[in-house]
Each structure stands twice: as C-alpha cells, then as structure tokens.
Amino acid sequence: MILRNVLENPGWYTQYTPYQPEISQGRLEALINFQTLIEDLTALPMANASLLDEATAAAEAMTMCVGHAAERGDRDARAPRRHVFWVQAETHPQTIAVMHTRAEPLGIALRTGTAAEIAAGLGPDVAGVLLSYPTTDAGSTIPGR
C-alpha cells in the first residue's frame, strides 16, 4: 500500500499537478467570457483568447483567420481565396518563426513587413494581419505616438 500510494505516485517526486476539473472549467469559462466580450465590443465575427505562449497563440490566430476566410469563401464562389496573412516585421522573431512553421504545411502565404508595407499590401487575398504592440524592441508603431 505504501509502495502504491507513495513511491508510485508521481505527485510525490515530480512537479506534476493532477488534472483538476474545477480549475480547468473556470479557466475555460473565463476565456469564453473574454472572447464573447471582445466580439461584442468590436462587432467582429470571432475573437480568440488563449493561455498559450505568444508565438503559439499568434499561429493559432493566423490559422483561425484563414479558416474563417475559407468558410466565407465557400459561401460565395466568386470570392477570391484568402490565403495570405501579414505579420509586422517588428514582431518577436520567435513568434514569426512559429508562424512560418505553422503556415507552410497549411499553404498559408505568410508575409512580413512594416505597418506601411502591410497597409499597401492589403488585398482581396488577405485573410488577416498581426500587428505588435509593443514591438520586439519595445517601440510603438501607432501613428502619432
């Protein structure tokens, strides 16, 4: 009994925390409430909230944007395929690297550029844009600041 409950229980000798459904449910509820609030405030069709690291969350947001654009394109056969996603060049390099890794196998054309280059490159094939605030060098690209 001691062997099974103490020595074979990883909770005694690792930092493993057993699954706690109450905490997980509370986090999920907080995320869905936040997403709903952002959708309501911005009048956007979707929002994403995540407990993931920045790079993974950015890649997931990119995938969501392209997926949402594809769903809309399925409804309108005349709509161009939106497969381009822009990311600001001043975003953390590790974030851009994860986005490239996720974009390549999915056929997403990930483009990087300054805010001005992104604005000039917006077209009917663009599914989304990621702008960083603050930028990787702690700067701001908000006009007038």
C-alpha positions in Angstrom: 0.0 0.0 0.0 2.8 2.4 0.8 4.6 1.4 -2.4 1.5 2.2 -4.5 0.4 5.4 -2.7 3.7 7.0 -2.1 6.5 5.6 -4.2 4.5 5.0 -7.4 2.6 8.3 -7.2 4.4 10.8 -9.4 2.9 13.7 -7.4 5.4 13.0 -4.6 8.5 13.2 -6.7 7.7 15.5 -9.7 6.1 18.8 -10.2 3.2 17.2 -11.9 -0.2 18.5 -10.8 -3.1 16.2 -11.2 -5.9 17.2 -13.5 -8.2 19.5 -11.6 -11.5 19.8 -13.4 -12.8 22.7 -11.4 -9.7 24.9 -12.2 -9.8 23.9 -15.9 -13.5 24.6 -16.2 -13.0 28.0 -14.5 -10.2 28.9 -17.0 -12.3 27.8 -20.0 -15.3 29.8 -18.7 -13.1 32.9 -18.3 -11.7 32.5 -21.8 -15.1 32.1 -23.4 -16.4 35.2 -21.5 -13.4 37.2 -22.6 -13.8 36.1 -26.2 -17.5 37.0 -26.2 -16.8 40.4 -24.6 -14.2 41.2 -27.3 -16.7 40.1 -30.1 -19.4 42.3 -28.6 -17.1 45.3 -28.2 -15.5 45.1 -31.6 -18.5 43.8 -33.6 -16.1 41.2 -35.1 -17.4 37.7 -36.1 -14.8 36.0 -33.9 -12.2 36.6 -31.2 -9.5 34.4 -29.7 -8.4 34.1 -26.1 -5.6 31.8 -25.1 -3.4 30.6 -22.3 -0.8 29.6 -24.8 2.6 31.4 -25.2 2.6 34.4 -27.6 4.1 32.6 -30.6 1.6 29.6 -30.4 -1.3 32.0 -29.8 -0.3 34.1 -32.8 0.0 31.0 -35.0 -3.4 29.8 -33.8 -4.9 33.2 -34.6 -3.5 33.1 -38.1 -5.0 29.6 -38.6 -8.3 30.9 -37.3 -8.3 33.9 -39.7 -7.5 31.8 -42.7 -10.0 29.1 -41.7 -12.8 31.7 -41.2 -12.0 33.4 -44.5 -12.2 29.9 -46.2 -15.6 29.3 -44.7 -16.8 32.7 -46.0 -15.3 31.9 -49.4 -17.2 28.6 -49.5 -20.5 30.6 -49.3 -19.5 32.9 -52.2 -17.9 31.1 -55.1 -16.9 34.5 -56.6 -14.8 35.4 -53.6 -11.0 35.1 -54.0 -9.2 32.5 -51.9 -7.9 34.3 -48.8 -4.6 32.6 -48.1 -2.3 35.5 -47.3 -1.5 36.5 -43.7 0.6 39.6 -42.9 2.7 39.9 -39.7 4.5 43.0 -38.7 8.3 42.7 -39.1 8.9 44.2 -35.7 7.1 41.2 -34.0 9.3 39.0 -31.9 11.4 36.8 -34.2 10.4 33.6 -32.3 6.8 34.4 -32.9 7.4 34.9 -36.6 9.3 31.6 -36.7 6.5 29.7 -35.2 4.0 31.3 -37.5 6.2 30.3 -40.5 6.4 26.7 -39.2 2.6 26.6 -38.9 1.8 28.4 -42.2 4.0 26.3 -44.6 2.2 22.9 -44.4 -1.2 24.7 -44.4 -0.5 26.6 -47.6 -0.7 30.0 -45.9 1.4 32.7 -47.6 2.9 34.4 -44.6 4.3 37.8 -45.4 6.2 40.2 -43.1 6.5 43.9 -43.5 6.3 47.3 -41.7 2.9 48.7 -40.9 3.1 50.8 -44.0 4.1 47.8 -46.2 1.2 45.9 -44.7 -1.3 48.7 -45.5 0.0 48.9 -49.1 -0.2 45.1 -49.5 -3.8 44.6 -48.3 -5.9 43.0 -51.0 -8.7 40.5 -51.6 -6.4 37.6 -50.9 -5.5 38.7 -47.3 -7.1 36.7 -44.5 -5.6 38.7 -41.6 -2.9 40.8 -40.1 -0.9 40.6 -36.9 0.4 44.0 -35.6 2.6 44.0 -32.5 2.2 46.4 -29.6 4.7 46.9 -28.2 7.1 45.8 -30.9 10.1 43.5 -30.1 12.3 46.5 -29.4 9.7 47.9 -27.0 8.7 50.5 -29.6 5.3 51.6 -30.8 4.1 51.8 -34.4 0.9 53.6 -33.6 0.7 56.8 -35.7 1.0 60.0 -33.7 2.9 58.4 -30.8 
